[in-house]
């Protein structure tokens, strides 16, 4: 957050809307006031109306437990990201935000993950060793072959 703020970027952190079981995103800075939510995750303290929907963001970095080579993501099981991003399943053309899964290479599984109709795949998954892109092959920064 500090580095992105210094670079003039706006950083938004997720806020859990419990009743609707979706996420909204609030702008955060190194000086933002945060609190622990019911899951023990720090959230910015802001008025709900000042938060943004996912489609208003350019890039969304998404946590994951595991992923496969086609950028399907296994989350923590709450479905918050899938519900929040469900609008992306209703369109074949590119939509905002670009979904970037952040993972370690050891979280990649060899066999394809079982995919449910409500699962929203990532556009890209970034590990310490490779960049995986949906519908493309992996890109290994140490190897210029794609």
C-alpha positions, 0 to 999 in steps of 0.5 A: 500500500505504501509503495503503490501510494508513493507511485500515485496509485489508488489502493482499495481493500475489500470490505465484507457486506455480511447481509449480501455476502459480497465484497465492496472496496474502500480506498486505503492509504498508509494512514487509513483507520482499519479494524478487524472484521468478523473473520479477523481480517483488517478492513478500512473504516469507511461509510458504505456509500463511499466504497466501490463495486469491483467493476469500478476497479482496474485490477483486483488482486485475489487471494487463493488456496490453490489454482490449476493451469487454466487459472481456476481458483480454489478460495476459502469456501465463503464464495464472497469473491465469486458472488462479487464477480458473478457479473463477469460470467454473463459476458464473453467480452473483457470486463473490469477489473483484471483478475490477478490471483496471487499465489506461491508456485507450490499452490498449483495443482496438477489436475484440473480443479472441479469447476462449478457454474458460479466459479469465476476464473482468474485472468492471470495468476502470478507466482514467484516463478511464473505468470499463468494466463487464462486460455494461454500457456504459462510464462516463465520469466527465466525462459523466453519460450511461451 
